[in-house]
Amino acid sequence: MEFSLSDDQTMLIEVVRDLLRKREGRRDEYLRAIYEEQSFPEELWDDMGQVGILGALVPEEYGGTGLGLLGMAIALEEFATHGLANAFCVLTTMANMAILRGGSEEQKRHWMPRIAEGKVKCAFAITEPDAGTNSFRMRSFAQRDGEVYRLSGGKGWITGADVADQILVVARTVPLQEIEAQGLPRTHGVGLFLIDADAAGLEKQVMNTAGIEGFRQFMLYFDGVEVPLERRIGDEQAGVAVLFQALNPERILAAATAIGMSEFALEKAVAHAAERSVFGDTPIGAYQAVQHPLARVRIAQEGARLLTHKAAWLFDQHLPPDEVGHYANMAKLAGSELAVDAIDAAIQTHGGGGFIRDNHLINLWAAARLLKTAPINNEMILNQIAEHMLGLPRSY
Ligand SMILES: Cc1cc2nc3c(=O)[nH]c(=O)nc-3n(C[C@H](O)[C@H](O)[C@H](O)COP(=O)(O)OP(=O)(O)OC[C@H]3O[C@@H](n4cnc5c(N)ncnc54)[C@H](O)[C@@H]3O)c2cc1C
């Protein structure tokens, strides 16, 4: 068994650290833009393209770096350690994965080089307010009409719909009632469509949400949005098979981001604990009540990272999505709990200072807390582990 990173991965971390060192002087400005103005700096997006993160899951023949998911996870953790997590690059990766694993040769040649270069940013739209966690109850419908589809319905909580160039929309191609009447699984009759973010008939309404670092959420309304046939990714009725290829990377990268967030909080907490004294000259970091929660964070961090690297490694070995899925789910749960605990401990260590916005802890808490709820809530993960790994009855 080998626990050390490869030379390429070590070099990648060095490249990312080098780049972030150059940006250090502007870090506070970036953090304010991200956490207070909900705006992700464009130059950081360009940086991610430059170090090859955006092309990590794009094979070299299509203009990518082929770093793989493990490489991407390591690099995103590093960005998040500096407070510069970027969920939107994870969403773009989902569209990329759908195209890579389910798209035609023409679609790959067209979209993937552009994604790798950072020229095409993609949002991902599956959630509907009435369906919620039960996604396959979605009502958005893509009606075939000759050489086009006409998209109707709506989505909610769609991150970055305002800055996206494209939106990967999951929609029914066969009504759910028909699927149920035929005794087919609910995952059948669902297609994936890559639509222009400024398509005619698409209305976006900003939501007043806190949560994702630097990106706002939107309600989307589709009123007969025309989608050419060549914008369908994968089979008309079996888009879910392609979708599952994109969900695991999302969870694994969410876990990597969470681990980076925990390190951001931990470093701040340790520095503050070592420097702050309130009873004589003894720093508060000498009190076990302050030390122990921080030590627990370090332990949980090691566990979450091992799980995340294993999940990413399994994905890179091209194991079937359901096998990767168990580890992707466990990593996402472990990472999200870690990040919330770490930020909570760091806020406690800072006392009232934990609530000063310029310390960025209280702002980061919402972004970390979101990871317990999305991209999939932790209760659903526990349901799936209980059912598929422990063989217990389905609970819902
Ligand atoms: C900031 C933010 C950004 C988001 N970005 C996107 C995006 O870009 N694209 C997108 O498609 N969606 C996005 N979402 C939506 C997100 O994925 C959903 O909110 C999430 O999956 C939960 O769905 P819901 O809100 O309808 O909760 P509900 O389905 O109403 O569930 C509510 C709660 O009930 C519990 N629960 C539900 N079902 C079960 C069950 N079977 N067993 C046990 N407990 C259960 C869970 O605790 C869950 O949190 C985003 C959400 C937020 C808040």
The ligand as a Gaussian input file, in Angstrom:
#p B3LYP/6-31G(d) Opt

LIG

0 1
 C      -26.777000      27.291000      -1.816000
 C      -27.371000      26.163000      -2.623000
 C      -26.877000      25.878000      -3.885000
 C      -27.437000      24.865000      -4.672000
 N      -26.996000      24.676000      -5.962000
 C      -27.646000      23.802000      -6.780000
 C      -27.299000      23.697000      -8.172000
 O      -26.384000      24.357000      -8.663000
 N      -28.006000      22.831000      -8.949000
 C      -29.033000      22.083000      -8.458000
 O      -29.629000      21.327000      -9.230000
 N      -29.396000      22.156000      -7.142000
 C      -28.733000      23.001000      -6.298000
 N      -29.097000      23.105000      -4.958000
 C      -30.212000      22.298000      -4.453000
 C      -29.795000      21.237000      -3.463000
 O      -29.121000      20.198000      -4.127000
 C      -31.070000      20.758000      -2.723000
 O      -31.497000      21.844000      -1.920000
 C      -30.809000      19.562000      -1.881000
 O      -30.508000      18.468000      -2.703000
 C      -32.010000      19.180000      -0.992000
 O      -33.224000      19.259000      -1.668000
 P      -34.429000      20.128000      -1.000000
 O      -33.887000      21.477000      -0.706000
 O      -35.644000      20.072000      -1.860000
 O      -34.721000      19.397000       0.359000
 P      -35.892000      18.360000       0.673000
 O      -35.952000      17.295000      -0.355000
 O      -37.138000      19.114000       0.942000
 O      -35.356000      17.708000       2.021000
 C      -35.330000      18.451000       3.254000
 C      -34.591000      17.643000       4.297000
 O      -35.319000      16.442000       4.581000
 C      -34.437000      15.386000       4.825000
 N      -34.734000      14.286000       3.890000
 C      -35.253000      14.363000       2.637000
 N      -35.409000      13.139000       2.107000
 C      -34.986000      12.263000       3.039000
 C      -34.914000      10.839000       3.110000
 N      -35.313000      10.057000       2.103000
 N      -34.408000      10.290000       4.244000
 C      -34.001000      11.048000       5.289000
 N      -34.061000      12.396000       5.287000
 C      -34.555000      12.981000       4.173000
 C      -33.017000      15.937000       4.680000
 O      -32.523000      16.309000       5.954000
 C      -33.199000      17.155000       3.837000
 O      -32.187000      18.146000       4.060000
 C      -28.507000      24.087000      -4.144000
 C      -28.984000      24.335000      -2.845000
 C      -28.434000      25.367000      -2.104000
 C      -29.016000      25.625000      -0.723000

